[in-house]
Amino acid sequence: TGYTVPFDPELFKLSLLEMMDESGVRMLFHSFASGALPLDDGSGWRVVFETKSGPVVIDAGVVVDGTGDGDVATACGAPYEIGRPEDGLVQPMTLMFRVADFARPDFADYVREHPDQWRGVHGLWDLIEEARAEGELRLPREDILFFATPHPREIAVNSTRVNRVLGSNVWDLTRAEYTARRQLAQIDRFLRTRVPGFEESYVVQSGTHVGVRESRRVLGDYRLTGHDILAARTFPDVVAHGAYPVDIHNPRGSGTVLKRVPQGSFYDIPLRCLVPRDTERLLVAGRCISGTHVAHSSYRVMPIAMATGHAAGVCAALTVRHGRGPRGLPYRLVQRELLRQGARLRTGAD
Ligand SMILES: Cc1cc2nc3c(=O)[nH]c(=O)nc-3n(C[C@H](O)[C@H](O)[C@H](O)COP(=O)(O)OP(=O)(O)OC[C@H]3O[C@@H](n4cnc5c(N)ncnc54)[C@H](O)[C@@H]3O)c2cc1C
């Protein structure tokens, strides 16, 4: 079984802003990176952002692409892959939402304490089957997946599924938004009309946009594989760890493949996965780092995305301080600084 760390998204949003403020980050929101050009002397990149104030151009000695989709790395000319090798299909998109005010706080408690067993509670699985048989629930996903939140009368629902759509294609994103919102309405109706205790429940909030699990995987100096993950492989230039399973939501329809990292172990992510090929002074972090379709299904999750973000940020800062690109920087310097900042990193660094 796994475990979850429930958090309140509204508190989280403000906490992140305060952390960035305290760290001296100069923030710029409502800006969409639309292009990048190398600086004339090769000392970095000029990145163009579309904004309400017109284009904003920022010159940087090193760029970290945290767009999830590798938008900036692609604009810088980095090679990338999309989808699984056999047909190029990616994992489906999902619009998450939260349901509040059901008359069964014990249900949220149960979901929190037994994340993998709630399906049996209150005959929920049978009710889902019944609604599917009667055509009221027409979802590609076979079940309804709940997550606890910090609030006793609120749960998060991860059950819409839109297949054959790409996060780097705006027409696909548009179709996915509409499709997912129609599925949300079905689930909301199902809960209120069929599940005892949910008669007065309502959808308190849905994601600001549909969630993309997988799009471009930027090719780096090393490409992490599913084998590396399931063998809990170590690397000398490790900058982050992961222990989340291989977790592939079927790109074609229903079903999810789960394969666990051996009990009690974890795998390394080498710095080379954050350094895109054929480019200089560029790093990637989060779900667009370098790995296969299978490896990506594990390292795409939030704690690991945060760890690679931390590593890319440290590497970028050291790169600028030492006046060279990420490839010219000894990885031990990155590891030492991560450890100094409190990262729990198992390294050979002294
Ligand atoms: C439905 C769903 C459920 C999930 N459930 C879990 C879970 O329970 N636990 C877990 O750990 N993980 C979960 N994941 C995975 C995890 O949420 C993501 O993989 C993770 O957030 C990836 O982080 P990221 O920072 O790389 O990308 P993202 O979270 O996608 O962030 C990228 C950011 O860049 C911005 N951006 C994109 N393009 C541009 C551009 N061109 N210019 C400027 N800004 C841009 C976006 O607006 C966004 O803010 C889930 C994912 C989905 C879709």
The ligand as a Tripos MOL2 file, in Angstrom:
@<TRIPOS>MOLECULE
LIG
   53    58     1     0     0
SMALL
NO_CHARGES

@<TRIPOS>ATOM
      1 C1         -4.5880   14.1160  -12.2200 C.3       1 LIG1
      2 C2         -3.2440   13.9760  -11.6530 C.ar      1 LIG1
      3 C3         -3.1010   13.4550  -10.3780 C.ar      1 LIG1
      4 C4         -1.8620   13.3720   -9.7990 C.ar      1 LIG1
      5 N1         -1.7570   12.8910   -8.5370 N.ar      1 LIG1
      6 C5         -0.5730   12.9490   -7.9160 C.ar      1 LIG1
      7 C6         -0.4640   12.6020   -6.5400 C.ar      1 LIG1
      8 O1         -1.4350   12.1990   -5.8990 O.2       1 LIG1
      9 N2          0.7520   12.7210   -5.9560 N.ar      1 LIG1
     10 C7          1.8420   13.1580   -6.6370 C.ar      1 LIG1
     11 O2          2.9120   13.2880   -6.0350 O.2       1 LIG1
     12 N3          1.7730   13.4560   -7.9470 N.ar      1 LIG1
     13 C8          0.5910   13.3820   -8.5980 C.ar      1 LIG1
     14 N4          0.5020   13.7110   -9.9370 N.ar      1 LIG1
     15 C9          1.7230   14.0500  -10.6770 C.3       1 LIG1
     16 C10         2.2130   15.4440  -10.3870 C.3       1 LIG1
     17 O3          1.1530   16.2760   -9.9870 O.3       1 LIG1
     18 C11         2.8950   16.1110  -11.5840 C.3       1 LIG1
     19 O4          3.5630   15.2170  -12.3850 O.3       1 LIG1
     20 C12         3.8400   17.1570  -11.0560 C.3       1 LIG1
     21 O5          3.0780   18.2190  -10.5480 O.3       1 LIG1
     22 C13         4.7920   17.6340  -12.1290 C.3       1 LIG1
     23 O6          5.4100   18.8050  -11.6700 O.3       1 LIG1
     24 P1          6.1130   19.8100  -12.6770 P.3       1 LIG1
     25 O7          6.4850   20.9970  -11.8410 O.co2     1 LIG1
     26 O8          7.1630   19.0940  -13.4420 O.co2     1 LIG1
     27 O9          4.9980   20.1970  -13.7570 O.3       1 LIG1
     28 P2          3.6330   20.9330  -13.5460 P.3       1 LIG1
     29 O10         3.0440   20.6400  -12.2050 O.co2     1 LIG1
     30 O11         2.8360   20.6090  -14.7700 O.co2     1 LIG1
     31 O12         4.0200   22.4890  -13.5260 O.3       1 LIG1
     32 C14         4.4620   23.1630  -14.6740 C.3       1 LIG1
     33 C15         4.1750   24.6540  -14.4920 C.3       1 LIG1
     34 O13         4.7220   25.3670  -15.5920 O.3       1 LIG1
     35 C16         3.7380   26.2400  -16.1410 C.3       1 LIG1
     36 N5          4.0090   26.3490  -17.5800 N.ar      1 LIG1
     37 C17         3.8340   25.3860  -18.5050 C.ar      1 LIG1
     38 N6          4.2170   25.8230  -19.7160 N.ar      1 LIG1
     39 C18         4.6550   27.0990  -19.5280 C.ar      1 LIG1
     40 C19         5.1960   28.0870  -20.4110 C.ar      1 LIG1
     41 N7          5.3900   27.8410  -21.7090 N.pl3     1 LIG1
     42 N8          5.5220   29.2990  -19.8750 N.ar      1 LIG1
     43 C20         5.3470   29.5610  -18.5560 C.ar      1 LIG1
     44 N9          4.8550   28.6600  -17.6790 N.ar      1 LIG1
     45 C21         4.5230   27.4430  -18.1770 C.ar      1 LIG1
     46 C22         2.4060   25.5750  -15.8230 C.3       1 LIG1
     47 O14         1.3840   26.5410  -15.8130 O.3       1 LIG1
     48 C23         2.6930   24.9860  -14.4510 C.3       1 LIG1
     49 O15         2.4600   25.9400  -13.4480 O.3       1 LIG1
     50 C24        -0.7280   13.7950  -10.5420 C.ar      1 LIG1
     51 C25        -0.8630   14.3180  -11.8270 C.ar      1 LIG1
     52 C26        -2.1060   14.4090  -12.3870 C.ar      1 LIG1
     53 C27        -2.2350   14.9860  -13.7660 C.3       1 LIG1
@<TRIPOS>BOND
     1     1     2 1
     2     2     3 ar
     3     2    52 ar
     4     3     4 ar
     5     4     5 ar
     6     4    50 ar
     7     5     6 ar
     8     6     7 ar
     9     6    13 1
    10     7     8 2
    11     7     9 ar
    12     9    10 ar
    13    10    11 2
    14    10    12 ar
    15    12    13 ar
    16    13    14 ar
    17    14    15 1
    18    14    50 ar
    19    15    16 1
    20    16    17 1
    21    16    18 1
    22    18    19 1
    23    18    20 1
    24    20    21 1
    25    20    22 1
    26    22    23 1
    27    23    24 1
    28    24    25 2
    29    24    26 1
    30    24    27 1
    31    27    28 1
    32    28    29 2
    33    28    30 1
    34    28    31 1
    35    31    32 1
    36    32    33 1
    37    33    34 1
    38    33    48 1
    39    34    35 1
    40    35    36 1
    41    35    46 1
    42    36    37 ar
    43    36    45 ar
    44    37    38 ar
    45    38    39 ar
    46    39    40 ar
    47    39    45 ar
    48    40    41 1
    49    40    42 ar
    50    42    43 ar
    51    43    44 ar
    52    44    45 ar
    53    46    47 1
    54    46    48 1
    55    48    49 1
    56    50    51 ar
    57    51    52 ar
    58    52    53 1
@<TRIPOS>SUBSTRUCTURE
     1 LIG1         1 GROUP 0 **** ****
